[in-house]
Amino acid sequence: MIIRADLVPAVIVFVAVGLLGIGIGWIWSLIAPPQRMRVLADRQVPLPVESYHKFDDLALFVLLSLGAGLVTGTALWLLRGRRGPVVMVAAVLGSFGAAALAMALGLAWAQARYALPEAPTVGDVVAQAPVLETAWCVLAWPLATALGYGILSAWNGADDLDR
């Protein structure tokens, strides 16, 4: 196993995969549906069936992350000269960073896109920004990356992974 020769490409993979989180966060902030709320005297309440959008927001983020993870694992498998565990570990760690970056930036961009008006009046309907109620969704991207890369490694069957 050649570890020293794979360290620099692994760092490049880690950074490059991590930066993909910017694009996924931007896409999520554009397609995640806001929750429409009615303004009451003392609080805001969701309109009927609008509370389902909390699940929609999470499901869209997880599906985007799973797709990005499978594409990441498959694309890195195509780097034939650098196949192996060092690049795979870098890809999984970079995917985790990318998912965390996508979550942070996606939430920030969604908050900016659906900013509440300064002083809504009673009876107004306002759009509340999409939310991700759990941080566990950041595991989808690295798990899909490991799954895609691992399936291709197992399918290969060669001892040297056809390096």
Chimera marker file (.cmm) of the C-alpha trace (Angstrom):
<marker_set name="trace">
<marker id="1" x="0.000" y="0.000" z="0.000" r="1" g="1" b="0" radius="0.5"/>
<marker id="2" x="1.403" y="3.383" z="-1.008" r="1" g="1" b="0" radius="0.5"/>
<marker id="3" x="0.445" y="5.907" z="1.644" r="1" g="1" b="0" radius="0.5"/>
<marker id="4" x="3.031" y="8.664" z="1.243" r="1" g="1" b="0" radius="0.5"/>
<marker id="5" x="2.359" y="9.094" z="-2.480" r="1" g="1" b="0" radius="0.5"/>
<marker id="6" x="-1.379" y="9.342" z="-1.818" r="1" g="1" b="0" radius="0.5"/>
<marker id="7" x="-1.224" y="12.015" z="0.904" r="1" g="1" b="0" radius="0.5"/>
<marker id="8" x="-1.107" y="15.095" z="-1.330" r="1" g="1" b="0" radius="0.5"/>
<marker id="9" x="-3.898" y="13.825" z="-3.624" r="1" g="1" b="0" radius="0.5"/>
<marker id="10" x="-5.894" y="12.918" z="-0.512" r="1" g="1" b="0" radius="0.5"/>
<marker id="11" x="-5.617" y="16.473" z="0.823" r="1" g="1" b="0" radius="0.5"/>
<marker id="12" x="-6.700" y="17.816" z="-2.568" r="1" g="1" b="0" radius="0.5"/>
<marker id="13" x="-9.668" y="15.404" z="-2.574" r="1" g="1" b="0" radius="0.5"/>
<marker id="14" x="-10.574" y="16.441" z="0.986" r="1" g="1" b="0" radius="0.5"/>
<marker id="15" x="-10.639" y="20.144" z="0.084" r="1" g="1" b="0" radius="0.5"/>
<marker id="16" x="-12.304" y="19.707" z="-3.313" r="1" g="1" b="0" radius="0.5"/>
<marker id="17" x="-15.073" y="17.500" z="-1.948" r="1" g="1" b="0" radius="0.5"/>
<marker id="18" x="-15.551" y="19.848" z="0.994" r="1" g="1" b="0" radius="0.5"/>
<marker id="19" x="-16.133" y="22.783" z="-1.332" r="1" g="1" b="0" radius="0.5"/>
<marker id="20" x="-18.975" y="20.926" z="-3.061" r="1" g="1" b="0" radius="0.5"/>
<marker id="21" x="-21.042" y="21.716" z="0.020" r="1" g="1" b="0" radius="0.5"/>
<marker id="22" x="-21.373" y="25.308" z="-1.203" r="1" g="1" b="0" radius="0.5"/>
<marker id="23" x="-23.303" y="24.196" z="-4.277" r="1" g="1" b="0" radius="0.5"/>
<marker id="24" x="-25.513" y="21.721" z="-2.444" r="1" g="1" b="0" radius="0.5"/>
<marker id="25" x="-26.340" y="24.316" z="0.230" r="1" g="1" b="0" radius="0.5"/>
<marker id="26" x="-27.274" y="26.847" z="-2.458" r="1" g="1" b="0" radius="0.5"/>
<marker id="27" x="-29.460" y="24.352" z="-4.330" r="1" g="1" b="0" radius="0.5"/>
<marker id="28" x="-31.199" y="23.315" z="-1.106" r="1" g="1" b="0" radius="0.5"/>
<marker id="29" x="-31.878" y="26.939" z="-0.142" r="1" g="1" b="0" radius="0.5"/>
<marker id="30" x="-33.576" y="27.466" z="-3.504" r="1" g="1" b="0" radius="0.5"/>
<marker id="31" x="-35.786" y="24.355" z="-3.568" r="1" g="1" b="0" radius="0.5"/>
<marker id="32" x="-36.666" y="23.877" z="0.113" r="1" g="1" b="0" radius="0.5"/>
<marker id="33" x="-40.237" y="25.079" z="0.665" r="1" g="1" b="0" radius="0.5"/>
<marker id="34" x="-40.937" y="27.733" z="3.288" r="1" g="1" b="0" radius="0.5"/>
<marker id="35" x="-43.617" y="27.256" z="5.902" r="1" g="1" b="0" radius="0.5"/>
<marker id="36" x="-46.453" y="29.770" z="5.598" r="1" g="1" b="0" radius="0.5"/>
<marker id="37" x="-47.549" y="31.136" z="8.948" r="1" g="1" b="0" radius="0.5"/>
<marker id="38" x="-50.532" y="33.240" z="10.026" r="1" g="1" b="0" radius="0.5"/>
<marker id="39" x="-49.670" y="36.103" z="12.351" r="1" g="1" b="0" radius="0.5"/>
<marker id="40" x="-51.800" y="36.207" z="15.486" r="1" g="1" b="0" radius="0.5"/>
<marker id="41" x="-51.728" y="38.796" z="18.258" r="1" g="1" b="0" radius="0.5"/>
<marker id="42" x="-49.216" y="36.883" z="20.382" r="1" g="1" b="0" radius="0.5"/>
<marker id="43" x="-47.564" y="34.364" z="18.034" r="1" g="1" b="0" radius="0.5"/>
<marker id="44" x="-47.427" y="32.834" z="14.591" r="1" g="1" b="0" radius="0.5"/>
<marker id="45" x="-49.163" y="29.564" z="13.747" r="1" g="1" b="0" radius="0.5"/>
<marker id="46" x="-48.691" y="27.433" z="10.632" r="1" g="1" b="0" radius="0.5"/>
<marker id="47" x="-51.476" y="27.240" z="8.095" r="1" g="1" b="0" radius="0.5"/>
<marker id="48" x="-53.132" y="23.816" z="7.752" r="1" g="1" b="0" radius="0.5"/>
<marker id="49" x="-50.764" y="21.159" z="6.330" r="1" g="1" b="0" radius="0.5"/>
<marker id="50" x="-47.910" y="23.681" z="6.135" r="1" g="1" b="0" radius="0.5"/>
<marker id="51" x="-46.159" y="21.999" z="9.043" r="1" g="1" b="0" radius="0.5"/>
<marker id="52" x="-45.334" y="19.113" z="6.677" r="1" g="1" b="0" radius="0.5"/>
<marker id="53" x="-42.712" y="21.343" z="5.082" r="1" g="1" b="0" radius="0.5"/>
<marker id="54" x="-40.404" y="20.692" z="8.021" r="1" g="1" b="0" radius="0.5"/>
<marker id="55" x="-40.182" y="17.098" z="6.816" r="1" g="1" b="0" radius="0.5"/>
<marker id="56" x="-39.903" y="18.216" z="3.190" r="1" g="1" b="0" radius="0.5"/>
<marker id="57" x="-36.916" y="20.410" z="4.041" r="1" g="1" b="0" radius="0.5"/>
<marker id="58" x="-35.122" y="17.538" z="5.766" r="1" g="1" b="0" radius="0.5"/>
<marker id="59" x="-35.992" y="15.006" z="3.061" r="1" g="1" b="0" radius="0.5"/>
<marker id="60" x="-34.744" y="17.297" z="0.288" r="1" g="1" b="0" radius="0.5"/>
<marker id="61" x="-31.458" y="17.873" z="2.106" r="1" g="1" b="0" radius="0.5"/>
<marker id="62" x="-30.941" y="14.154" z="2.705" r="1" g="1" b="0" radius="0.5"/>
<marker id="63" x="-31.783" y="13.265" z="-0.907" r="1" g="1" b="0" radius="0.5"/>
<marker id="64" x="-29.428" y="15.938" z="-2.252" r="1" g="1" b="0" radius="0.5"/>
<marker id="65" x="-26.726" y="14.677" z="0.098" r="1" g="1" b="0" radius="0.5"/>
<marker id="66" x="-27.238" y="11.034" z="-0.887" r="1" g="1" b="0" radius="0.5"/>
<marker id="67" x="-27.039" y="11.921" z="-4.565" r="1" g="1" b="0" radius="0.5"/>
<marker id="68" x="-23.950" y="14.057" z="-4.061" r="1" g="1" b="0" radius="0.5"/>
<marker id="69" x="-22.348" y="11.255" z="-2.034" r="1" g="1" b="0" radius="0.5"/>
<marker id="70" x="-22.925" y="8.641" z="-4.714" r="1" g="1" b="0" radius="0.5"/>
<marker id="71" x="-21.582" y="10.989" z="-7.386" r="1" g="1" b="0" radius="0.5"/>
<marker id="72" x="-18.574" y="11.808" z="-5.187" r="1" g="1" b="0" radius="0.5"/>
<marker id="73" x="-17.741" y="8.143" z="-4.536" r="1" g="1" b="0" radius="0.5"/>
<marker id="74" x="-18.159" y="7.202" z="-8.179" r="1" g="1" b="0" radius="0.5"/>
<marker id="75" x="-16.138" y="10.160" z="-9.473" r="1" g="1" b="0" radius="0.5"/>
<marker id="76" x="-13.277" y="9.437" z="-7.102" r="1" g="1" b="0" radius="0.5"/>
<marker id="77" x="-13.275" y="5.799" z="-8.130" r="1" g="1" b="0" radius="0.5"/>
<marker id="78" x="-12.547" y="6.993" z="-11.655" r="1" g="1" b="0" radius="0.5"/>
<marker id="79" x="-9.227" y="8.450" z="-10.422" r="1" g="1" b="0" radius="0.5"/>
<marker id="80" x="-7.604" y="5.163" z="-11.304" r="1" g="1" b="0" radius="0.5"/>
<marker id="81" x="-4.061" y="6.033" z="-10.246" r="1" g="1" b="0" radius="0.5"/>
<marker id="82" x="-5.121" y="7.018" z="-6.714" r="1" g="1" b="0" radius="0.5"/>
<marker id="83" x="-7.569" y="4.284" z="-5.803" r="1" g="1" b="0" radius="0.5"/>
<marker id="84" x="-7.263" y="3.013" z="-2.283" r="1" g="1" b="0" radius="0.5"/>
<marker id="85" x="-8.126" y="3.562" z="1.356" r="1" g="1" b="0" radius="0.5"/>
<marker id="86" x="-6.265" y="6.859" z="1.784" r="1" g="1" b="0" radius="0.5"/>
<marker id="87" x="-8.278" y="8.643" z="-0.883" r="1" g="1" b="0" radius="0.5"/>
<marker id="88" x="-11.482" y="6.982" z="0.321" r="1" g="1" b="0" radius="0.5"/>
<marker id="89" x="-10.945" y="8.198" z="3.893" r="1" g="1" b="0" radius="0.5"/>
<marker id="90" x="-10.185" y="11.697" z="2.575" r="1" g="1" b="0" radius="0.5"/>
<marker id="91" x="-13.361" y="11.585" z="0.473" r="1" g="1" b="0" radius="0.5"/>
<marker id="92" x="-15.511" y="10.496" z="3.425" r="1" g="1" b="0" radius="0.5"/>
<marker id="93" x="-14.049" y="13.163" z="5.721" r="1" g="1" b="0" radius="0.5"/>
<marker id="94" x="-14.393" y="15.790" z="2.979" r="1" g="1" b="0" radius="0.5"/>
<marker id="95" x="-17.998" y="14.688" z="2.441" r="1" g="1" b="0" radius="0.5"/>
<marker id="96" x="-18.724" y="15.170" z="6.127" r="1" g="1" b="0" radius="0.5"/>
<marker id="97" x="-17.266" y="18.679" z="5.950" r="1" g="1" b="0" radius="0.5"/>
<marker id="98" x="-19.204" y="19.366" z="2.760" r="1" g="1" b="0" radius="0.5"/>
<marker id="99" x="-22.468" y="18.288" z="4.363" r="1" g="1" b="0" radius="0.5"/>
<marker id="100" x="-21.835" y="20.488" z="7.407" r="1" g="1" b="0" radius="0.5"/>
<marker id="101" x="-20.952" y="23.410" z="5.122" r="1" g="1" b="0" radius="0.5"/>
<marker id="102" x="-24.052" y="22.780" z="2.992" r="1" g="1" b="0" radius="0.5"/>
<marker id="103" x="-26.239" y="22.751" z="6.087" r="1" g="1" b="0" radius="0.5"/>
<marker id="104" x="-24.790" y="25.970" z="7.506" r="1" g="1" b="0" radius="0.5"/>
<marker id="105" x="-24.788" y="27.897" z="4.234" r="1" g="1" b="0" radius="0.5"/>
<marker id="106" x="-28.160" y="26.514" z="3.102" r="1" g="1" b="0" radius="0.5"/>
<marker id="107" x="-29.823" y="27.607" z="6.321" r="1" g="1" b="0" radius="0.5"/>
<marker id="108" x="-28.189" y="31.047" z="6.150" r="1" g="1" b="0" radius="0.5"/>
<marker id="109" x="-29.209" y="31.581" z="2.517" r="1" g="1" b="0" radius="0.5"/>
<marker id="110" x="-32.745" y="30.383" z="3.238" r="1" g="1" b="0" radius="0.5"/>
<marker id="111" x="-33.008" y="32.793" z="6.202" r="1" g="1" b="0" radius="0.5"/>
<marker id="112" x="-31.892" y="35.636" z="3.944" r="1" g="1" b="0" radius="0.5"/>
<marker id="113" x="-34.300" y="34.631" z="1.184" r="1" g="1" b="0" radius="0.5"/>
<marker id="114" x="-37.336" y="34.387" z="3.461" r="1" g="1" b="0" radius="0.5"/>
<marker id="115" x="-36.651" y="37.254" z="5.851" r="1" g="1" b="0" radius="0.5"/>
<marker id="116" x="-39.735" y="38.210" z="7.846" r="1" g="1" b="0" radius="0.5"/>
<marker id="117" x="-41.170" y="41.680" z="7.324" r="1" g="1" b="0" radius="0.5"/>
<marker id="118" x="-40.333" y="44.290" z="9.958" r="1" g="1" b="0" radius="0.5"/>
<marker id="119" x="-43.774" y="44.570" z="11.546" r="1" g="1" b="0" radius="0.5"/>
<marker id="120" x="-46.337" y="42.086" z="10.251" r="1" g="1" b="0" radius="0.5"/>
<marker id="121" x="-49.902" y="42.906" z="11.176" r="1" g="1" b="0" radius="0.5"/>
<marker id="122" x="-52.347" y="40.500" z="12.757" r="1" g="1" b="0" radius="0.5"/>
<marker id="123" x="-53.881" y="38.261" z="10.114" r="1" g="1" b="0" radius="0.5"/>
<marker id="124" x="-50.979" y="38.481" z="7.657" r="1" g="1" b="0" radius="0.5"/>
<marker id="125" x="-49.570" y="35.321" z="6.128" r="1" g="1" b="0" radius="0.5"/>
<marker id="126" x="-45.769" y="35.277" z="6.168" r="1" g="1" b="0" radius="0.5"/>
<marker id="127" x="-43.275" y="32.727" z="4.883" r="1" g="1" b="0" radius="0.5"/>
<marker id="128" x="-40.961" y="31.267" z="7.495" r="1" g="1" b="0" radius="0.5"/>
<marker id="129" x="-37.578" y="30.092" z="6.213" r="1" g="1" b="0" radius="0.5"/>
<marker id="130" x="-36.935" y="26.361" z="5.766" r="1" g="1" b="0" radius="0.5"/>
<marker id="131" x="-35.350" y="24.588" z="8.722" r="1" g="1" b="0" radius="0.5"/>
<marker id="132" x="-33.385" y="21.423" z="9.386" r="1" g="1" b="0" radius="0.5"/>
<marker id="133" x="-34.509" y="20.216" z="12.778" r="1" g="1" b="0" radius="0.5"/>
<marker id="134" x="-31.743" y="17.662" z="13.198" r="1" g="1" b="0" radius="0.5"/>
<marker id="135" x="-28.027" y="17.722" z="12.533" r="1" g="1" b="0" radius="0.5"/>
<marker id="136" x="-27.993" y="13.980" z="11.836" r="1" g="1" b="0" radius="0.5"/>
<marker id="137" x="-28.713" y="14.704" z="8.192" r="1" g="1" b="0" radius="0.5"/>
<marker id="138" x="-25.036" y="15.559" z="7.662" r="1" g="1" b="0" radius="0.5"/>
<marker id="139" x="-24.251" y="11.829" z="7.798" r="1" g="1" b="0" radius="0.5"/>
<marker id="140" x="-26.045" y="11.059" z="4.526" r="1" g="1" b="0" radius="0.5"/>
<marker id="141" x="-23.324" y="12.453" z="2.251" r="1" g="1" b="0" radius="0.5"/>
<marker id="142" x="-20.316" y="10.662" z="3.808" r="1" g="1" b="0" radius="0.5"/>
<marker id="143" x="-22.254" y="7.407" z="4.124" r="1" g="1" b="0" radius="0.5"/>
<marker id="144" x="-23.282" y="7.533" z="0.463" r="1" g="1" b="0" radius="0.5"/>
<marker id="145" x="-19.699" y="8.355" z="-0.549" r="1" g="1" b="0" radius="0.5"/>
<marker id="146" x="-18.375" y="5.349" z="1.371" r="1" g="1" b="0" radius="0.5"/>
<marker id="147" x="-21.152" y="3.160" z="-0.014" r="1" g="1" b="0" radius="0.5"/>
<marker id="148" x="-20.521" y="4.144" z="-3.638" r="1" g="1" b="0" radius="0.5"/>
<marker id="149" x="-16.741" y="3.815" z="-3.370" r="1" g="1" b="0" radius="0.5"/>
<marker id="150" x="-17.012" y="0.574" z="-1.389" r="1" g="1" b="0" radius="0.5"/>
<marker id="151" x="-19.395" y="-1.073" z="-3.845" r="1" g="1" b="0" radius="0.5"/>
<marker id="152" x="-17.114" y="-0.221" z="-6.742" r="1" g="1" b="0" radius="0.5"/>
<marker id="153" x="-14.104" y="-1.547" z="-4.812" r="1" g="1" b="0" radius="0.5"/>
<marker id="154" x="-15.875" y="-4.803" z="-4.030" r="1" g="1" b="0" radius="0.5"/>
<marker id="155" x="-17.072" y="-5.136" z="-7.591" r="1" g="1" b="0" radius="0.5"/>
<marker id="156" x="-13.547" y="-4.612" z="-8.919" r="1" g="1" b="0" radius="0.5"/>
<marker id="157" x="-12.118" y="-7.732" z="-7.295" r="1" g="1" b="0" radius="0.5"/>
<marker id="158" x="-8.469" y="-7.016" z="-8.200" r="1" g="1" b="0" radius="0.5"/>
<marker id="159" x="-5.919" y="-7.014" z="-5.390" r="1" g="1" b="0" radius="0.5"/>
<marker id="160" x="-4.418" y="-3.702" z="-6.526" r="1" g="1" b="0" radius="0.5"/>
<marker id="161" x="-7.830" y="-2.187" z="-7.506" r="1" g="1" b="0" radius="0.5"/>
<marker id="162" x="-6.523" y="-1.912" z="-11.107" r="1" g="1" b="0" radius="0.5"/>
<marker id="163" x="-4.254" y="0.974" z="-10.108" r="1" g="1" b="0" radius="0.5"/>
<link id1="1" id2="2" r="1" g="1" b="0" radius="0.2"/>
<link id1="2" id2="3" r="1" g="1" b="0" radius="0.2"/>
<link id1="3" id2="4" r="1" g="1" b="0" radius="0.2"/>
<link id1="4" id2="5" r="1" g="1" b="0" radius="0.2"/>
<link id1="5" id2="6" r="1" g="1" b="0" radius="0.2"/>
<link id1="6" id2="7" r="1" g="1" b="0" radius="0.2"/>
<link id1="7" id2="8" r="1" g="1" b="0" radius="0.2"/>
<link id1="8" id2="9" r="1" g="1" b="0" radius="0.2"/>
<link id1="9" id2="10" r="1" g="1" b="0" radius="0.2"/>
<link id1="10" id2="11" r="1" g="1" b="0" radius="0.2"/>
<link id1="11" id2="12" r="1" g="1" b="0" radius="0.2"/>
<link id1="12" id2="13" r="1" g="1" b="0" radius="0.2"/>
<link id1="13" id2="14" r="1" g="1" b="0" radius="0.2"/>
<link id1="14" id2="15" r="1" g="1" b="0" radius="0.2"/>
<link id1="15" id2="16" r="1" g="1" b="0" radius="0.2"/>
<link id1="16" id2="17" r="1" g="1" b="0" radius="0.2"/>
<link id1="17" id2="18" r="1" g="1" b="0" radius="0.2"/>
<link id1="18" id2="19" r="1" g="1" b="0" radius="0.2"/>
<link id1="19" id2="20" r="1" g="1" b="0" radius="0.2"/>
<link id1="20" id2="21" r="1" g="1" b="0" radius="0.2"/>
<link id1="21" id2="22" r="1" g="1" b="0" radius="0.2"/>
<link id1="22" id2="23" r="1" g="1" b="0" radius="0.2"/>
<link id1="23" id2="24" r="1" g="1" b="0" radius="0.2"/>
<link id1="24" id2="25" r="1" g="1" b="0" radius="0.2"/>
<link id1="25" id2="26" r="1" g="1" b="0" radius="0.2"/>
<link id1="26" id2="27" r="1" g="1" b="0" radius="0.2"/>
<link id1="27" id2="28" r="1" g="1" b="0" radius="0.2"/>
<link id1="28" id2="29" r="1" g="1" b="0" radius="0.2"/>
<link id1="29" id2="30" r="1" g="1" b="0" radius="0.2"/>
<link id1="30" id2="31" r="1" g="1" b="0" radius="0.2"/>
<link id1="31" id2="32" r="1" g="1" b="0" radius="0.2"/>
<link id1="32" id2="33" r="1" g="1" b="0" radius="0.2"/>
<link id1="33" id2="34" r="1" g="1" b="0" radius="0.2"/>
<link id1="34" id2="35" r="1" g="1" b="0" radius="0.2"/>
<link id1="35" id2="36" r="1" g="1" b="0" radius="0.2"/>
<link id1="36" id2="37" r="1" g="1" b="0" radius="0.2"/>
<link id1="37" id2="38" r="1" g="1" b="0" radius="0.2"/>
<link id1="38" id2="39" r="1" g="1" b="0" radius="0.2"/>
<link id1="39" id2="40" r="1" g="1" b="0" radius="0.2"/>
<link id1="40" id2="41" r="1" g="1" b="0" radius="0.2"/>
<link id1="41" id2="42" r="1" g="1" b="0" radius="0.2"/>
<link id1="42" id2="43" r="1" g="1" b="0" radius="0.2"/>
<link id1="43" id2="44" r="1" g="1" b="0" radius="0.2"/>
<link id1="44" id2="45" r="1" g="1" b="0" radius="0.2"/>
<link id1="45" id2="46" r="1" g="1" b="0" radius="0.2"/>
<link id1="46" id2="47" r="1" g="1" b="0" radius="0.2"/>
<link id1="47" id2="48" r="1" g="1" b="0" radius="0.2"/>
<link id1="48" id2="49" r="1" g="1" b="0" radius="0.2"/>
<link id1="49" id2="50" r="1" g="1" b="0" radius="0.2"/>
<link id1="50" id2="51" r="1" g="1" b="0" radius="0.2"/>
<link id1="51" id2="52" r="1" g="1" b="0" radius="0.2"/>
<link id1="52" id2="53" r="1" g="1" b="0" radius="0.2"/>
<link id1="53" id2="54" r="1" g="1" b="0" radius="0.2"/>
<link id1="54" id2="55" r="1" g="1" b="0" radius="0.2"/>
<link id1="55" id2="56" r="1" g="1" b="0" radius="0.2"/>
<link id1="56" id2="57" r="1" g="1" b="0" radius="0.2"/>
<link id1="57" id2="58" r="1" g="1" b="0" radius="0.2"/>
<link id1="58" id2="59" r="1" g="1" b="0" radius="0.2"/>
<link id1="59" id2="60" r="1" g="1" b="0" radius="0.2"/>
<link id1="60" id2="61" r="1" g="1" b="0" radius="0.2"/>
<link id1="61" id2="62" r="1" g="1" b="0" radius="0.2"/>
<link id1="62" id2="63" r="1" g="1" b="0" radius="0.2"/>
<link id1="63" id2="64" r="1" g="1" b="0" radius="0.2"/>
<link id1="64" id2="65" r="1" g="1" b="0" radius="0.2"/>
<link id1="65" id2="66" r="1" g="1" b="0" radius="0.2"/>
<link id1="66" id2="67" r="1" g="1" b="0" radius="0.2"/>
<link id1="67" id2="68" r="1" g="1" b="0" radius="0.2"/>
<link id1="68" id2="69" r="1" g="1" b="0" radius="0.2"/>
<link id1="69" id2="70" r="1" g="1" b="0" radius="0.2"/>
<link id1="70" id2="71" r="1" g="1" b="0" radius="0.2"/>
<link id1="71" id2="72" r="1" g="1" b="0" radius="0.2"/>
<link id1="72" id2="73" r="1" g="1" b="0" radius="0.2"/>
<link id1="73" id2="74" r="1" g="1" b="0" radius="0.2"/>
<link id1="74" id2="75" r="1" g="1" b="0" radius="0.2"/>
<link id1="75" id2="76" r="1" g="1" b="0" radius="0.2"/>
<link id1="76" id2="77" r="1" g="1" b="0" radius="0.2"/>
<link id1="77" id2="78" r="1" g="1" b="0" radius="0.2"/>
<link id1="78" id2="79" r="1" g="1" b="0" radius="0.2"/>
<link id1="79" id2="80" r="1" g="1" b="0" radius="0.2"/>
<link id1="80" id2="81" r="1" g="1" b="0" radius="0.2"/>
<link id1="81" id2="82" r="1" g="1" b="0" radius="0.2"/>
<link id1="82" id2="83" r="1" g="1" b="0" radius="0.2"/>
<link id1="83" id2="84" r="1" g="1" b="0" radius="0.2"/>
<link id1="84" id2="85" r="1" g="1" b="0" radius="0.2"/>
<link id1="85" id2="86" r="1" g="1" b="0" radius="0.2"/>
<link id1="86" id2="87" r="1" g="1" b="0" radius="0.2"/>
<link id1="87" id2="88" r="1" g="1" b="0" radius="0.2"/>
<link id1="88" id2="89" r="1" g="1" b="0" radius="0.2"/>
<link id1="89" id2="90" r="1" g="1" b="0" radius="0.2"/>
<link id1="90" id2="91" r="1" g="1" b="0" radius="0.2"/>
<link id1="91" id2="92" r="1" g="1" b="0" radius="0.2"/>
<link id1="92" id2="93" r="1" g="1" b="0" radius="0.2"/>
<link id1="93" id2="94" r="1" g="1" b="0" radius="0.2"/>
<link id1="94" id2="95" r="1" g="1" b="0" radius="0.2"/>
<link id1="95" id2="96" r="1" g="1" b="0" radius="0.2"/>
<link id1="96" id2="97" r="1" g="1" b="0" radius="0.2"/>
<link id1="97" id2="98" r="1" g="1" b="0" radius="0.2"/>
<link id1="98" id2="99" r="1" g="1" b="0" radius="0.2"/>
<link id1="99" id2="100" r="1" g="1" b="0" radius="0.2"/>
<link id1="100" id2="101" r="1" g="1" b="0" radius="0.2"/>
<link id1="101" id2="102" r="1" g="1" b="0" radius="0.2"/>
<link id1="102" id2="103" r="1" g="1" b="0" radius="0.2"/>
<link id1="103" id2="104" r="1" g="1" b="0" radius="0.2"/>
<link id1="104" id2="105" r="1" g="1" b="0" radius="0.2"/>
<link id1="105" id2="106" r="1" g="1" b="0" radius="0.2"/>
<link id1="106" id2="107" r="1" g="1" b="0" radius="0.2"/>
<link id1="107" id2="108" r="1" g="1" b="0" radius="0.2"/>
<link id1="108" id2="109" r="1" g="1" b="0" radius="0.2"/>
<link id1="109" id2="110" r="1" g="1" b="0" radius="0.2"/>
<link id1="110" id2="111" r="1" g="1" b="0" radius="0.2"/>
<link id1="111" id2="112" r="1" g="1" b="0" radius="0.2"/>
<link id1="112" id2="113" r="1" g="1" b="0" radius="0.2"/>
<link id1="113" id2="114" r="1" g="1" b="0" radius="0.2"/>
<link id1="114" id2="115" r="1" g="1" b="0" radius="0.2"/>
<link id1="115" id2="116" r="1" g="1" b="0" radius="0.2"/>
<link id1="116" id2="117" r="1" g="1" b="0" radius="0.2"/>
<link id1="117" id2="118" r="1" g="1" b="0" radius="0.2"/>
<link id1="118" id2="119" r="1" g="1" b="0" radius="0.2"/>
<link id1="119" id2="120" r="1" g="1" b="0" radius="0.2"/>
<link id1="120" id2="121" r="1" g="1" b="0" radius="0.2"/>
<link id1="121" id2="122" r="1" g="1" b="0" radius="0.2"/>
<link id1="122" id2="123" r="1" g="1" b="0" radius="0.2"/>
<link id1="123" id2="124" r="1" g="1" b="0" radius="0.2"/>
<link id1="124" id2="125" r="1" g="1" b="0" radius="0.2"/>
<link id1="125" id2="126" r="1" g="1" b="0" radius="0.2"/>
<link id1="126" id2="127" r="1" g="1" b="0" radius="0.2"/>
<link id1="127" id2="128" r="1" g="1" b="0" radius="0.2"/>
<link id1="128" id2="129" r="1" g="1" b="0" radius="0.2"/>
<link id1="129" id2="130" r="1" g="1" b="0" radius="0.2"/>
<link id1="130" id2="131" r="1" g="1" b="0" radius="0.2"/>
<link id1="131" id2="132" r="1" g="1" b="0" radius="0.2"/>
<link id1="132" id2="133" r="1" g="1" b="0" radius="0.2"/>
<link id1="133" id2="134" r="1" g="1" b="0" radius="0.2"/>
<link id1="134" id2="135" r="1" g="1" b="0" radius="0.2"/>
<link id1="135" id2="136" r="1" g="1" b="0" radius="0.2"/>
<link id1="136" id2="137" r="1" g="1" b="0" radius="0.2"/>
<link id1="137" id2="138" r="1" g="1" b="0" radius="0.2"/>
<link id1="138" id2="139" r="1" g="1" b="0" radius="0.2"/>
<link id1="139" id2="140" r="1" g="1" b="0" radius="0.2"/>
<link id1="140" id2="141" r="1" g="1" b="0" radius="0.2"/>
<link id1="141" id2="142" r="1" g="1" b="0" radius="0.2"/>
<link id1="142" id2="143" r="1" g="1" b="0" radius="0.2"/>
<link id1="143" id2="144" r="1" g="1" b="0" radius="0.2"/>
<link id1="144" id2="145" r="1" g="1" b="0" radius="0.2"/>
<link id1="145" id2="146" r="1" g="1" b="0" radius="0.2"/>
<link id1="146" id2="147" r="1" g="1" b="0" radius="0.2"/>
<link id1="147" id2="148" r="1" g="1" b="0" radius="0.2"/>
<link id1="148" id2="149" r="1" g="1" b="0" radius="0.2"/>
<link id1="149" id2="150" r="1" g="1" b="0" radius="0.2"/>
<link id1="150" id2="151" r="1" g="1" b="0" radius="0.2"/>
<link id1="151" id2="152" r="1" g="1" b="0" radius="0.2"/>
<link id1="152" id2="153" r="1" g="1" b="0" radius="0.2"/>
<link id1="153" id2="154" r="1" g="1" b="0" radius="0.2"/>
<link id1="154" id2="155" r="1" g="1" b="0" radius="0.2"/>
<link id1="155" id2="156" r="1" g="1" b="0" radius="0.2"/>
<link id1="156" id2="157" r="1" g="1" b="0" radius="0.2"/>
<link id1="157" id2="158" r="1" g="1" b="0" radius="0.2"/>
<link id1="158" id2="159" r="1" g="1" b="0" radius="0.2"/>
<link id1="159" id2="160" r="1" g="1" b="0" radius="0.2"/>
<link id1="160" id2="161" r="1" g="1" b="0" radius="0.2"/>
<link id1="161" id2="162" r="1" g="1" b="0" radius="0.2"/>
<link id1="162" id2="163" r="1" g="1" b="0" radius="0.2"/>
</marker_set>
